[in-house]
Amino acid sequence: MAEKAMAALLGKPWNQSTLQSALAALREDVNVAPTAPGGRGEYRNSLSASFLFKFFVHVTLEMQKAHPDSFSLDLPSDYSSAAAVYQRPPVKGVQFHHPVPTATDGSAEVGKDYRHMSADLQVSGQAQYTDDLPLPPTALHAAFVTSTRPHAKLLSVDPSAALAMPGVAGYYSANDVPGDNHIGPIMHDEEVFATTEVTCVGQVIGVIVAETEPQARRAAKAVKVEYEDLPAVISIEDAIQANSFYEQYGNSLQTGDLDAGFAAADHVVEGTLRLGGQEHFYLEPNAAIVIPVENDEYTLIASTQAPNKHQVYVASTLGLPMHKLVCKTKRIGGGFGGKETRSIFMHCAIAVPAYHLKRPIKAVLDRDEDMQMTGTRHPFLAQYKVGFTKGGQVTALHIDLYNNAGNSWDLSSAVMDRALMHADCVYKFPAQRVRGHMCKTNIASNTAFRGFGGPQGLMAAEVVMERVARHLGMSSVSLREPHLYREGDVTHFGMVMENCQVVSCWNEVQQKAGGWEARRTAVDEFNKQNRWRQRGLALTPTKFGIAFTKLTYNQGGALVHVYTDGTVLVTHGGVEMGQGLHTKMAQVAAHELGIPVSSVFIAETSTDKVPNASPTAGSASTDLYGMAVLDACQQINKRLEPYRSQAAEKGWTFAQMANQAYMDRVDLSAHGFYATPEVTGFGGPRPFNYFVFGAAISEVELDTLTGDWQLLRSDVVMDVGNPINPAIDIGQIEGGFVQGMGWLCLEEMIWGDRAHPWVRPGHLFTKGPGTYKIPTANDIPVDFRVHLLQNTPNPRAVHSSKAVGEPPFHLGAAVYFALKDAVYAAREAAGVTGWFDLDPPATPEKLRMACVDDLTVAY
């Protein structure tokens, strides 16, 4: 109870003086310390004042309405917005895309809006994931013994109490590994089981196996571990101070003469941008099964984006040749990059007891375990220096990018490489230098996440452009426009812009959104009338390169079988993780063979069908496996040519053709392969096969007293070439946009570091939906309009399509910049002008405190 505030109000006249007395008393009633559990003391204190002010305005308005003749208070007319209650209208969405083929005979299956092939199974709960699969009766369940310290020596590990518990079949650690205890996708700097030292909370020390999962979990908690703590580095700032880096990495990119560029500048500004991590929060947590067969053969079942990597590293851990292991993945319940490499260690760990006991072993992580143990999107810190003229021309830009790699190398170098190559966004700078630094810290190794470093680089460039516009008092749109890439321009990493659609997307999104100037005028007018509810508007473009920066990965294989009943089984190296890859591959096969999609089936991804497959990542899977499927089908079509020439005359169906070919001993199976031509990998003149472009305009409404906000409308224009499946592409655009918005506006990761002393060192505080907020149905745009750019075929991919998984992610930044635009309006209304820092995520707490007013100054 705010007793002092109540006393300040009781029996007093209802006026501004009483309000000020109550607010002063409230500061004594509510005084949350910055170190209080949950943190955010300033916000929590000011929020109580905001609620009191809202109450005061509400009562004032109601009294004026009820007693217009006897009650009067000189309340500014625009203050009524403080008491306004936002009513969220029903959500609506419109999607605009290419004309859809109408043929029903199988001759035009590409370009149709087929729904996801597993949609019915998934929405009805019938789709099986790793945890749903029935186990052999001899199977055991695994639970991990993990570190509770961020950095420490292991003095002793005593499993004796655990081994005496009911149902426990054994405890296994590094001493039991028959092969190599070291793993890692680039550097083999990770241990399957920690040996002498732990380097993060959640690192695996050992594994307990038992008859049931509850028995295994109880026993794992009973294992006694003694530590000797060592100094821990948690944040990027910690790493810079401690000079803790992965020194082998030192990549940088440069174009133009920076010294001359800065000399030619009228203004030079320096600044820092901090970008937080992001939890993958796939619906299905990591899960793995190891099934011994015979003769040192093993079947691996994994929730992974990279079955080949599981085959490679489990074989290494067990000291077995790869041909003795088969890894299978039917589908996974989301991945977003988090299941590319960070699911491997648990599969290797449970393979050890499976090897010794010759019994199947299964492990499924709980949500909090998954979030603590498996890494996130890399937090980044960008230090920039930009020179520009009075007219708004950027003359030179230098950026130092730091990522928090975590306790192992993992994919952090490749993530940084992509960040370096996207630190231009869509802008041509005459002189630019970008340097990368990988910070070595004591948190779980960070890893791939949708965009793979690209969004961090894109955001650095966008923030720089916003900073320049605000410094000069220019419209951000008018500042950006002259810098947009045009056809034939060369990027800072030496790649020529071909089929460049930056300007097309930029112009079209403004036209589709109703005109930038008209929308800007409407927002400004609303803000004049509503002091405490402010709207913001922003336009954000994007450019995303498609190809693995590691040259080797730009290859794909497929296996196509035609059966005598005319049905087709396709297997390829990609994993279905909800993105619709299998559906698109079925369309490619059906289109080429001239049969309906219903005649094509894709069962699973398996290393014994398509070997050495690249991870399903980088938005490249449709390009790679689509071309491989196409290649296999073309081989089969060539063999069927003699029968097709007879089909019209004899009235054969495809099944009859296939059957006749079989009778004539024609091979109806083909292996297809594709290697992306001309790409060079990082450091060459063509690291990407092509670019995907897009632009978005978003409008928000912000309650400046609380930081709560609503996304009123978003318009997106996306260049996807000629889409194989427009409906699936639009779903990816909408999902990517919302996930990008979540990263920049909602999803805050809080670690036990110097900035959060109330969290145990090295522990993740936000490791569940109670503390970590992902976007929900209430956060999506009230009005969501998606347009696919027309008449832009892509000559460098299957059926002139383009990748679509990662490119839309950065467009969610339009919401972040719209929120910041609303805060600018609130600050200007309070007499505060000029640039201010707002490090993402722009949570309600940060937004409220950035809206400087009389209520916040006391805190």
N, C-alpha and C positions, 0 to 999 in steps of 0.2 A: 504494500500500500504506500502511495506517495502522500504520506500524512502531512508533511509541511506544505506541499502544494495545495492540498485540500484546505488547510487552515488559511492559506493566503487568498483563497477564493471565497470561503464561507462568509456570508454577510457583507461582502464588498460590492460596490457599484460595478456594473458590467461595462468596463471601459479599458482603454489601452494601458492605463496605469496599473490596473488590477492584473492584466495579462503579464506585464513585465514583472510584477511582484511574484506571481505564480511561477513564472519561468525561472526566476532566481531561486525560489524555494525548491523547485524541481531539481535543480542542479545539486542540491544537498541530498535530496531523496534518492536520486539515481546517479551513482558514481561508479561505473564499471571500470576497473583498472585495465590498462593495456595488456597486462599479463594474465588476465582472468581466463579461465578455460573457455575456448571458443574465440578468444581474441576480439578484434574489432571494437574495442572499448569506446573510441570516439564516436563511431556510428551508433552504437547502442545507446549512448548517452544522448546524442543529438536527436535520435529517433523519438525518444520520449518527449522532447521539446516539440518536435514536429507534430506529434499526435495531440499534444495540448493545444498547439496553435490551430490545428485543423478543427478541434472541438470548439475553440473559441469562435472561429469564423462561422462554423455551422450553427452554433447557438445564436450568434448575432444575426445571421440571415433569417433564421426561423423566427426570432423575436420581431424583426422588422416586418416580416410577412404577417405575423399574428397581431402585431400592435403597431400598425403604420403611423398612427396619430400620436401615440404616447411614447414610442421608443425610437431613438435615432442615435446612430453611431457613425462617425466619419470614417467609414471603411472604404478604401479605394475600390473602384468598380472591378478592377481586374483581380482583386483578392478573392472573389467568389470561387475561383478555380481551386482554392485550397480545400474547399469542402465538397467539391464535385466528386461523385462516385463514378468510376469508369465502368460502363456496361459493355462487356465484350460481345459484339454481334456474332452471328453464325459465320463460320469460316467458309470462304468460297475460293475456288481455284479454277483457272482456265489454262489450257495447254494448246499451243498452236504448233503444228508440224507439217511435214511434207505430205503430199497426197499418197495414200496407201494403195498398193496394187490390189486389183479386184479379182484377178484370176484365181480359180479354185482347183485347177488341175495339177498343181504342183510346179507350174512353170515360173511362178513369181512369188516364192516364199520369203525372199529377202525384202525387207522394207515394210513388212506387215506388223501390226500391233498384237502379236501373240503374247498372252500372259505367261508369266513364269511357269515352267513345266511342273514345278513342285508346289505351286500355289495352293491347290486344294488340300494336299497332304499337310502343308505347313499350317494353314489356318484351322484345320480340323484336328491338329495334334497327332496326326498319324505319321508324320515324317520322323524317321529315326536318326538320332545323333549318337555320338560315341557312347554317352552314358545310358542310352536306351537299349543298346545291343545286349541280347541274352548271352550270359557267360557259361562256359563249361562248368560242371559241378565241382571241379577241383580248384576253381579260381580263388585267388586271394585278393584282398584290398590293401592298398598302400596309403600311408600317411607319412608326411615328411617331418623330419626333425630339422628345424631351421634356426638360424642365428637370431638372437634377440638384441645383438649389438651391431652398430654400424661398422666398427673396426676394432678388432681384438685378436689377440693370440688365443688359440685353443689350448687350454691347459690339460683338460681331461674330458672324456665323454664316457658316461657310465650308463649302459642300457639295461643293467641287471634287473632293476625294478620293473621295467617294461616287459622284459622277456618272461617274467614270472606271472604276467597277467593273463586272464583267460583268453583263449583264441589266438594268441600271438604265435606266429610261425617263425619269426626271426627279425633280426636287426642287421642292416647291411650298410657299409660305409666304404671309404676309399680303399681300405685294406682288402675288400672283397672284389674289386674290379678286375676282371680277367684280362682286359685289354688296356686301353689308354684312358686315363682319368681326365684328360684335357680335351676340351671341345672349343668351338668358336668358328663363326662363319668366315671371318677374314683372318684374324689372329687367333691362334689357339691359346688364349689367355684365360679361359674359364676352366674351373674344375667341376666335374660332375658332382663330386663330394668334396667339401672343404677338407684340407689336410691339417695344416698347421696354423692357418690364419683365416678369419672371416673378414670380408670387406664390405658387407652391407647387411642390413636387417632383412631376413627372409632367405639368405643364402642357404642352400641345402647342405647339411652336415651328414645326415644319414636318412635311412628310410626304414620304417617299420611295416611289416606285412602281417595281416591277420585275417581271420575267417570273415569278419564283417568290417565295414567301414567305421562304425562307431568304436569297435574294439581297437582298430588301428589308430584312430585319432586319440583315444584315451591313453594308449600305450606311448604314442609319440610325445605326449605331454609329460610322461613320467620319466623320459630319458634326462639324466642330469648332465648338464654341460657347465664347465667352469671356464671362465674367461680371464684374460688380463687386457684391460682396455688400452687402446692405442688412440692417438689423435685422429679425429674424423673430419673429413671435408664433405660438406653436404651441398652447398649452393655454388653457383658460378662465381659469386663474389668471394666465397671462401677459397675457391680454387685459384683465382687470380692472386689473392693475398698470399696464398701458400705456394704459388708457382707450381701448381699441380696440374700438369698437362700430359697428354699423350704426345711425346716429343717427336715421334716418327711422322706425325702429320704436320704439314706446313703448306698446303695448297693455297694458291691465290690466283686472281685473274686481274688483268689490267688492260685498258685501252686508252689511247690518247696521252697527252702531256698534262699531268696533274698540276705541276708547278705553274705552267703557263695558264691553266684554267683558273687556279686560285688567284693568280696575279691579275687576271682579267675581270675578276668578280668585284662588284660594288659592295657586296655583303658576304660575310663568311660566318656561318652558324655551326655550332657543335652541339651534340646532344646524345642521349642514351635512350634506348628502348629495351624494355624487358618483356619477354614473351614467355608465358607459363607453359607447363606441360599439359598433356591431355590424356586422360585414361581412355583406353579403347572401348571399354564397357560393351563388348560383344555380349549378346544375350546368352550364349553358351560359353561358360568358362572353360579353361583348358582341361582337356581330358585325354587319356592315353591308355591303351591296352597292349600288352605283350603276350602272345600265345606261342609257347614252344610247340613244335610239331614233331619232328624226328630228325635224327642225324644232324643236329645243330641247325635246324631250319626254324625260322621264326616268322610269324605273321604279326605285323605291327598295325594297329588301328589308331589313328590319331585325328584329333581336331586341329588340323594344320593347313597352312597355305603352301607348304613345301614338303610333300611326302618324300621327295628324293633326299632332302637334308636329313630327315629322320632315318632313312635307310643308311645313309653315309655314316652318321655319328653313332647310331646304336651299334652298327657293325664295328666301328672303331672301338667303342667302349667294351664290347664283348670279345674283341680280337678275332672277328670272323670275316670272311670275304662277303662282299655285298650280295653276291648271287644266292646266298643262303637266307636272305631276309627280303620279305615283300611288305611294303607299306601301302595301306589302303585308306582312302578317305571317301566316304559316300557323299557327305556334305558337311559343312560346318555352319554353326549358328552365328555368323559374323566373324570378321577377322580384322579388317581395317589396317593390316600390317602387323598387328600384335601377335599373330600366329605364324609369322614367317620364320623367325629364329627363336623366339623366346618360349616356344612350347617344346623345344628339343631337349632341354636339360632334364625335364621330368620324365621323358620317355627313356632317356639313357639311364636315369637313376632306377626306374622300376624294372628295366631289363636285367639288372644285376641279380636281384632275387629270383627272377624268372629263370635265369641261366643256372643258378645253383639248385633251385628247388624243382626245376622242370615242371612248374605249375604256372598257369596263366595269372597275370597280375594286372590289376586295374587301378588307376588313380584319377581322381577328379578333384580339382581345386575348388574350394569355397570362394565366394566372391571376394571376401576380404583378403584371403591368401593370394588370389590371382592379382589383385591390385597392388599388394605389397611386393610381390616376388617377380613380376614379369615385365616391369618397365613401362614407360609411357612415351608419348611424343616428347621429343627433346625440348626442354626449356632452352631459350636462346637469350643472349644479350647482344645488342647491336650498338656499337659506338660509332657515330657518324660525324663527318665534317663535310659541309656542303657550301659551295660558292655559287653565287648567282647575281645577275644584273638587276638594276632597278626595274627593268621591263619584265622580269620574271623568267629569264633564260638561265637554266642551270649550266654553269660552265665547268664545274668539277665536283666529283663526289667520291669520298673515301669512306669505306665501311669496314670495321673490324667485327666479325661475327664470332661469338663464343657459344658453343653448345655444351650442355651438361651431359656428357657421354655416360656417366655412371661408373660402375666398378669394373667394366670390361669394354673392350673395343667394339664388339658386336658389329653393327652396320653404321656406326657413327661417322666414319670417314665418308662413306657414300652419301649419307644424309647431308653432311656439310658440303660435299661437292655440288649436290643439287641446289642447296641454299645459295651457294656462291653464284651459280648460273641463273638463278631467278631473282637476284638482288637488283635487277633493272626493271622488274615488273613489265610494263609495256612501253617503257620510256627510253628514248635514244639520248644518251648523255655523251657529250664530246670527249670527256675524260672521266674515267671511272676506275677505281681500284677496290677490290674486295679481298680481304684476307680471312682465312678460317683458323679457328683454334678449338681443339677438343679438350674439354676439361675432364680430368680424372677425379671422380668423387666417390663417396661411400654411400651411394644409393643403388638400387637394382639397376642394372644396365638398361639405358633407354634405347629405343629401337625404332623400327619402321612404324609410320602411321600415315594414313591417307595424305598424300602430298609429299611425304618423304623429304622434308627439309625445304621443299619449294615454298609452302605458305610462309615460313619464317623469313625467307629471302624476299618474297613479294611484299610482306608487311613492312619490312625495313624500308624498301623503296617508297611505299605509299605514305608512310609516316614522314619521311623526308620531304615529299612533295607537299603534304599538308602543312608541314612546318614552314616551308618557303612561302606558300600561299598566305598563311596567317601573318608571317613577318611583313609581307608586302601589302597586306590588306586586300588581296585579290581573291576573286572567286576561285575555288579549287578546280572547278571545271575549266575555266578560262586559262588557268595556269597549266593544267595538264595537257590540254588539247594540242598545243604546238609541239609537245615532246613525244607524241604518240609515234610508234614505229610505223613506217610505210614500207611498201614493197621494195625490196632490194637493199634496205638498210642492213647493216652488219652489227650484230650484238657485241657486247663487251667480251664474249668468249669466242668471237670470230665466226659465228654462223650467220649465213645470209638468210634474211627473211623472205621465204617463198610462200606464195598464196596467202599473204598476210591479210587477216580479217579484223585487225584491231579497230581500225576506223569504222568499218562496217558495223561491228557490234556496238561501238561507242555511239554512233549516230542512231542506229535502230532502236536501242534501248530507250533513248531519250524520246524518240517519236512514239514508241509503243506506250511509254509511261505518261504520255499526255503533254510532253514538252517540258524541258528543264525549267525554263524561266517561269512558265505558268505555275508549275508545282512549287517553285521557290517562293514566288509571290504569295501563294496561298498559305504556305507554312509561316512566312514572316507575319502575315496578317493575323493568323491564329495566335501567334506568340505575343503580339501586342495586346490582345484582348484577354490573355490568360497568364497572369504572373507566375502561378505556381504549377502550371502544366505547360510544358514547352515541347514543341515538335522539332524534329531534326530530319534533314534530308541529305542523302549522300549518293554519289555515283562512283562505283568501283569497277575497274576493268581487270582482266586477267589474261595471262599468257602462260601456257604450261607445256613443257617439252616432253615428248613421248619417246621413250626408249630407256633401257637400262643403261646407266652410266658405266657399268661394268660390261664391256663388249661381249664377253662370253655368253651372258645370259640372253642375248638377243637371238634366240633360236627356239623352235618349238616343234613337237612331233605329234602325230595322230595316227590312230589305227582304225580303219573302217572295214566292217564286215557286211556284205550283202548276203542275206539268207534266201533260200529258194522260195519262200512265201512272199518275197518282195519287201520284207522289213529290213531295217538297217540298224546295226549296232555301232555306235561311235565311241571311241575312247581317245582322250587326248590328255596332255600333261597338265591342264589347268584344273583348279579346284573350284567347285561351286560353293560360294559362301553367301549366297543370297543375292548376288549382283546380276544373276541371269545369264551367266556365261554359257551354261549348258544349253539354254534355250536358244541363244544366238548360234551356237555351233550346230544345233539341230537344224536351224533355218538355213545355214550355209550348206550343209550336206543335202538337205531336201531340195533346195533350189538348184544345186548343181546336178543332182541325179534326176530331177524332174518328178519328184514324188511329194505327197503332202507331209507336213511336219509330223503328223500323227504316226507316220510310218518309221520315224527315227527315234531311237532310244539311246540315252547315255546313262550307264549304270553307276559308274564310280570312277575315281582316279586311282590308278594302281601302278606301282613301279615295275611290275612284271609285264605290263602291257605297253607302256611308253616309258622308256628308261631315261635317266639323267635330265629330267624336266626342270626347267627354271621355276622359281617360286611364282605363284600367282600373285603378282604385285606389279607396281609401276604403271598400272592402267594399260599394260601392253598385251594382256592375255588374248583378247579378241583378235588383235592384229596377228599375233604369233600363231595361235592355234587355229584361228579362222583360215589363215593361208595354208597351214598344214592339212587341215580337213579338206580344203579345196584341192590341194595337191593330190591327196589320196583318192578323192572322188573323181578327179580328172583321169587318173590312171585307170580306175574301174570303168569310167565312161569310154575310154579308148578301147578297152577290151570288149565293151558291149556294142561298139559301133556296128559290127555286122548284124547284130540282132535288132538294133534300133532301125536300121534301114528296112528290115522286114516287118517291123511292128505295125506300121500303118496299114500295110497290105494285108497282114494276117489278123489285125485287130488284137495284137498281144497287149496285155497289161505289163507293167513293170515286173510283176511277179512271174509272169510267163516268160518274159525275156530272161530273167535271172535263172529260172529253172532250166530253160533250154541251154543257156550258157554253161550251167553246171553239168548238164547231160553231155555237153561237148568238152568237158574237162577244162573249162576256163576258170582261172583264179578269180574269185570274187572277194578277195581281201587285198587291202593295200595299206602300206605304211606311207604316210605323208610327212614331209619335213619342210621347214622354212627357216631361213636365216635372214634377218633384216639386212638389206643391202646398204652399202655406203656408210653406215654409221661407224663412228670412230671411237666412241667412249670419251670419257672426260679428258680434256687436254687436246683433242683433235678438232678439226674445223667443222665436223658434223656430229656432235655428241647426241643429237636427237634426230629421229626420223622425220618428225614434223612437229608443229605446234598446234595446240588447241586454244581458241580464243573465246572470250565471253565478256559480258558486262552486266552489271546489276544496279538498279536504283531502289533504295529502300527509304521508307518514311516511318518514323517512330513517334510515339508520344510518351513523354517522361514526366512522372510525378516528381518534381524537384524536391519535395519535402521528405520523400521516403526512398527514392531511387528506383521505385517500381516502374516498369515500362511495358508498353504494348507495341508490337510490330504491326502497324496499320496496313502497309502494302509493300510488296516487293515485286518488281518486274525484272525478269532475267532474259537475256538473249544469249544463246549459246551456239557456237559453231561446232557442229558434230558431223560435218560432211554429209554424205548420204547415209542415214542411219539404217542399220540392219534391223533394228526393232525400235521404232520411235517411242513406244510406250515405256519400254525398259530404260531407254536413255533419259526420258523425262523423269522417271522415278529416281535415277541416279543423280540428276541435276538437283531435284528437290531435296533429296536426302543429303547430298554433299553440301548444298547451301546451308541447310539447317545445322549440320554437324560443324561446319565452319563458324557459323554464328555462335554455336555452343562454346567452341574453343575461345572465342574472343570476347564473349559477353556473359557467360554463365559458369563455365567449368573451372573452378579454382582448386588447385592442388596445394595442400598445406602439409609441409614436412617439418619434422623436428629439427629446426636449425636456429641460428641466432635471431632470426626475425620472429620465431614462434617458440619462445622458451617454455611455453606451457605444454608443448608436445614432447614426448620422450625422444631423445636424440636419435636421428636416423629413421624414426618411425613415420609412416604416412598416416596422418590424421583423417584425411578424407578417403577412406577405403570402403565405402559403401554408399548406397543411395540416400542414406539418412544425412550424410554430410557432403556428398559430392553430387552436384545437381547437373544432370544432362537435360537437354531440351525435351519438353513434353508437348502434348497436343495444345496446351495453352500458350506455347511460345512461338508456334509457327505463324507466318503472316496471316492476318485476317483476310487479306486479299492477295492471292499468290498467282502470278501470271508468268508462264514460261513460254518462250518463243524459241523455236529452233531456226537458226539462220538458213535461209533458202538458197538453193542454187550455188552451193559451195562444195562440189565433189572433191574428195581428197585422193589424188592419184597414187598415194604412197601406202595405202592400206586396203584390206580386203573389201571388195565391193564399194570402194570409194568412201568408206566410213571413217570415223575418227573415234579415238578413245574417249571415254566419258566418266570413268570412275573418280579420278582425282581432280581434273581441271575445274569443276564447279566449286570446289571446297573454298577457295579464296574469295569467292563472291559473297560469302557470308560476312566478309569484312565491311560490306556496305551497311550492315546493321550497326557494327561498332562505330563507324565514322558518322552515321546518322545520330547515334546516341551522343557522340562527342559534340556534334553540331548543336544538339538540343542543350547540352551543358553550356556551350558557348553563349547561347541565347539567354540562359538563366544567369550566367555571370555578367553579361552585358546589362541585363535588367537590374543587377545589383551594383552596377558601376565598376565592374572589374573587366578589364579588356586584356587582349594579348594571348599568346600561346600558353598552354599548360600541358603538363605531362599527364597521361592517363594510360598506365601500363595495363595491357589486357591480362586477365579478363575484366571487362567493364561491368563488374558486379554491382548490384544495387548499393552496396556499402560504399564503393568507390565513387559511383555516380552522385550519390547524395552529398558526400563530403566535398566533391568537386564543385557542386552548386553553391558557391559561397554566398551566404546571406547572414542576416542578423542572428539567426538561430544557431548557425554553425560556428560563428566566431568565438563563442564562449568555450568551445571544445577544441 
